[in-house]
Amino acid sequence: MDPLLEGGAAIQERDYTLIIDNSNDMQISNFSKDRKPWDLMQDSVIRLATECEKLDLDGLTVYLFSDCFKRYDQITSTDLAQIFLENQPSGKTNLADALKDAIDNYFERRALKIAKPNGETILVVTAGDIEEPERVKQIIICASKNLRQDEELGISLIQVGDKPEVTKFFKLLDDQLQTVGAKFDICNTVTIADMENMDLCDVLINAIFG
């Protein structure tokens, strides 16, 4: 499917942000004997970035996060391959700081009237035991309360591997966000393994409509 032709207006005129786990957990595999999570996710994420850049013509925003985060602006899928080469996993899985920066950046651009008219999609890729999960949950709940409509901000949580504690936390964010105080249900969950059998345009649509 060509997302420009068949993905629908909702996935066009949006900004796309990738937040990628660069912690030590991406070196530890309980999912594949042959490949570490860091290696396993790269082909899928680059393919996903290729679809995103067809829709976000001014480039993607990319974060790598571990103990702290690095942010790269106006990135192409070719740039992303180079970023992966230049960075190796280490440190803890501190998603909260990167996610907050990405969400704050969206609301700042919205206030300045330079955000895309259909909002933003944030795709989070992680394998690890996330530090401060309660803080991550509260960041998402707070973001939902600042939205004007449900589809304005979509967060897709992409799990590399099958750690049950990560699956459980993502399921809570996917299925129970409004029951714990969110204004809208803005999270969707998928695994890297699922993505191999999905049209990437569907991944982007699910990130919005969940």
GUKE-205960 format. One record per residue (C-alpha): x, y, z; residue in three letters. Coordinates in pm, 1 decimal, padded with zeros to 6 digits. Layout:
N
u  v  w  nulo
X  Y  Z  ala $
...
end
This chain:
210
u  v  w  nulo
00000.0  00000.0  00000.0  met $
00122.5  00345.2  -00086.3  asp $
00033.0  00557.5  00218.2  pro $
00020.6  00870.2  00003.4  leu $
-00258.0  00715.0  -00204.8  leu $
-00439.3  00473.3  00025.1  glu $
-00352.9  00565.3  00383.1  gly $
-00620.3  00827.6  00414.3  gly $
-00599.4  01193.0  00504.7  ala $
-00547.9  01118.1  00874.1  ala $
-00191.1  00994.6  00831.4  ile $
-00098.5  01279.1  00599.4  gln $
-00020.2  01634.3  00709.8  glu $
00122.2  01495.9  01034.8  arg $
00462.0  01507.4  01197.9  asp $
00627.1  01174.3  01281.7  tyr $
00864.7  01112.4  01571.5  thr $
01058.5  00792.8  01644.4  leu $
01174.0  00727.1  02003.2  ile $
01415.5  00432.5  02006.3  ile $
01549.6  00241.0  02305.0  asp $
01929.3  00256.8  02313.7  asn $
01964.8  00103.7  02660.3  ser $
02156.8  -00205.1  02763.3  asn $
01833.0  -00405.1  02745.1  asp $
01860.1  -00381.2  02366.0  met $
02172.8  -00598.3  02391.5  gln $
02002.8  -00872.4  02593.2  ile $
01781.4  -01114.8  02406.2  ser $
01514.4  -01345.9  02541.3  asn $
01339.9  -01345.1  02204.5  phe $
01591.2  -01449.8  01940.4  ser $
01896.6  -01668.0  01990.1  lys $
02055.5  -01533.0  01675.8  asp $
02004.0  -01157.7  01697.9  arg $
02010.5  -00900.4  01975.2  lys $
01706.2  -00671.7  02001.5  pro $
01920.1  -00376.4  01883.2  trp $
01997.2  -00560.9  01559.3  asp $
01653.3  -00716.5  01529.6  leu $
01464.8  -00387.3  01530.6  met $
01678.3  -00195.5  01281.7  gln $
01540.5  -00333.8  00954.4  asp $
01180.1  -00294.6  01069.8  ser $
01231.7  00057.8  01202.3  val $
01413.3  00173.4  00889.0  ile $
01126.0  00035.9  00677.2  arg $
00880.2  00215.7  00902.7  leu $
01082.5  00538.1  00878.0  ala $
01076.9  00507.1  00498.7  thr $
00696.2  00510.6  00506.3  glu $
00687.6  00798.4  00755.6  cys $
00916.1  01018.2  00545.2  glu $
00678.4  00985.7  00249.2  lys $
00423.5  01160.4  00467.4  leu $
00648.8  01395.5  00667.4  asp $
00841.4  01566.1  00390.0  leu $
01041.4  01796.0  00616.6  asp $
01204.7  01497.0  00787.9  gly $
01145.9  01294.4  01100.6  leu $
01240.0  01368.5  01459.6  thr $
01436.2  01078.3  01609.2  val $
01530.0  01015.4  01971.2  tyr $
01768.0  00755.6  02111.2  leu $
01720.2  00704.9  02485.3  phe $
01903.4  00526.9  02764.7  ser $
02026.3  00706.0  03080.7  asp $
01967.1  01028.1  02888.0  cys $
01847.7  01094.8  02535.7  phe $
01979.3  01224.6  02206.5  lys $
01750.3  01408.9  01968.4  arg $
01798.4  01434.1  01592.7  tyr $
01582.0  01666.3  01382.3  asp $
01486.5  01644.8  01013.7  gln $
01613.7  01288.6  00975.6  ile $
01565.9  01058.9  00674.5  thr $
01568.0  00678.4  00676.1  ser $
01919.9  00694.3  00528.5  thr $
02031.5  00913.3  00818.8  asp $
01873.1  00665.8  01059.7  leu $
02088.0  00379.9  00932.2  ala $
02396.8  00591.6  01001.4  gln $
02270.7  00684.2  01350.4  ile $
02237.4  00314.1  01432.7  phe $
02595.4  00255.6  01319.3  leu $
02726.1  00537.4  01537.8  glu $
02546.6  00432.2  01858.0  asn $
02563.2  00114.0  02062.9  gln $
02327.7  00027.4  02348.5  pro $
02423.9  00103.8  02708.3  ser $
02267.4  00233.3  03027.5  gly $
01914.5  00220.5  03168.6  lys $
01577.7  00242.5  02993.3  thr $
01479.8  00601.1  03074.8  asn $
01188.3  00652.5  02836.0  leu $
01019.0  00925.5  03041.0  ala $
01258.9  01212.2  02961.9  asp $
01261.2  01146.7  02587.3  ala $
00884.1  01103.8  02570.4  leu $
00823.3  01423.7  02768.8  lys $
01059.1  01619.8  02543.3  asp $
00882.1  01491.3  02231.1  ala $
00536.1  01573.2  02367.5  ile $
00644.6  01915.5  02496.4  asp $
00796.7  01987.1  02155.6  asn $
00465.9  01908.7  01985.9  tyr $
00266.1  02139.2  02214.2  phe $
00523.2  02417.3  02171.1  glu $
00491.1  02390.7  01792.0  arg $
00112.2  02382.5  01820.7  arg $
00118.5  02702.1  02030.0  ala $
00336.9  02868.5  01766.0  leu $
00097.0  02744.4  01494.0  lys $
00374.9  02556.6  01312.9  ile $
00258.3  02203.0  01394.1  ala $
00108.0  02002.4  01107.0  lys $
-00271.6  02039.3  01080.1  pro $
-00343.2  01672.2  01156.4  asn $
-00116.6  01656.7  01461.3  gly $
00163.3  01414.4  01544.9  glu $
00238.3  01043.6  01565.2  thr $
00502.8  00924.2  01811.7  ile $
00639.5  00571.8  01765.8  leu $
00824.0  00429.6  02068.0  val $
01045.6  00123.0  02014.9  val $
01172.0  -00054.4  02326.9  thr $
01268.8  -00394.7  02466.6  ala $
01351.8  -00307.1  02821.7  gly $
01222.8  -00273.9  03173.0  asp $
01119.8  00090.8  03159.2  ile $
01243.9  00313.7  03439.1  glu $
00973.0  00505.4  03628.0  glu $
00671.6  00350.8  03451.1  pro $
00431.7  00553.2  03665.6  glu $
00597.8  00873.4  03542.5  arg $
00565.5  00755.6  03181.1  val $
00195.6  00686.9  03239.1  lys $
00139.2  01030.2  03394.8  gln $
00319.9  01205.8  03106.8  ile $
00080.8  01038.7  02862.1  ile $
-00226.6  01114.2  03074.3  ile $
-00122.6  01480.1  03105.8  cys $
-00068.0  01502.0  02729.3  ala $
-00414.2  01359.8  02661.7  ser $
-00573.1  01631.2  02875.8  lys $
-00413.3  01900.5  02657.7  asn $
-00547.4  01758.4  02330.9  leu $
-00832.7  01919.2  02140.3  arg $
-00941.4  01591.7  01982.6  gln $
-00863.4  01222.4  02008.3  asp $
-00664.8  01178.1  01685.4  glu $
-00444.9  01485.2  01735.8  glu $
-00167.6  01283.6  01904.9  leu $
-00112.1  00911.2  01860.1  gly $
00149.2  00710.0  02047.7  ile $
00238.3  00363.9  01917.3  ser $
00433.4  00143.2  02159.0  leu $
00640.4  -00108.9  01963.4  ile $
00782.4  -00391.4  02176.5  gln $
01101.5  -00568.6  02071.3  val $
01106.3  -00912.2  02230.8  gly $
00855.0  -01063.4  02470.5  asp $
00938.2  -00952.1  02824.4  lys $
00610.1  -01007.1  03012.9  pro $
00649.7  -00698.4  03234.4  glu $
00684.1  -00476.4  02925.1  val $
00383.6  -00642.8  02760.7  thr $
00177.0  -00593.0  03077.4  lys $
00266.0  -00223.5  03105.8  phe $
00198.2  -00157.2  02737.7  phe $
-00135.7  -00337.2  02762.7  lys $
-00233.9  -00109.0  03050.1  leu $
-00147.7  00198.1  02841.8  leu $
-00331.0  00055.5  02540.4  asp $
-00649.1  -00069.0  02710.7  asp $
-00693.4  00114.5  03040.1  gln $
-00560.6  00467.7  02990.0  leu $
-00898.2  00639.7  03023.3  gln $
-00987.6  00439.1  03333.1  thr $
-00680.0  00584.6  03508.1  val $
-00752.0  00946.7  03420.2  gly $
-00671.0  01011.9  03053.3  ala $
-00902.5  01233.5  02848.8  lys $
-00850.9  01020.7  02536.6  phe $
-00712.4  00676.0  02461.0  asp $
-00404.6  00779.7  02261.3  ile $
-00185.9  00465.5  02290.6  cys $
-00164.9  00161.0  02068.0  asn $
00059.5  -00144.6  02108.0  thr $
00230.1  -00363.3  01849.5  val $
00534.2  -00592.1  01852.6  thr $
00826.6  -00601.5  01612.1  ile $
00721.3  -00958.1  01526.3  ala $
00367.7  -00838.6  01443.5  asp $
00507.8  -00566.7  01219.8  met $
00671.6  -00826.1  00997.1  glu $
00322.5  -00941.9  00897.3  asn $
00153.5  -00601.2  00883.3  met $
00131.3  -00342.1  00613.3  asp $
00333.6  -00050.9  00751.2  leu $
00057.3  00187.9  00656.0  cys $
-00168.1  -00007.4  00894.9  asp $
00088.1  00044.6  01170.5  val $
00062.2  00421.1  01116.9  leu $
-00317.9  00416.3  01102.4  ile $
-00337.1  00206.3  01419.2  asn $
-00106.6  00454.4  01595.5  ala $
-00375.9  00718.9  01540.4  ile $
-00699.6  00524.8  01574.2  phe $
-00569.2  00237.2  01789.7  gly $
end
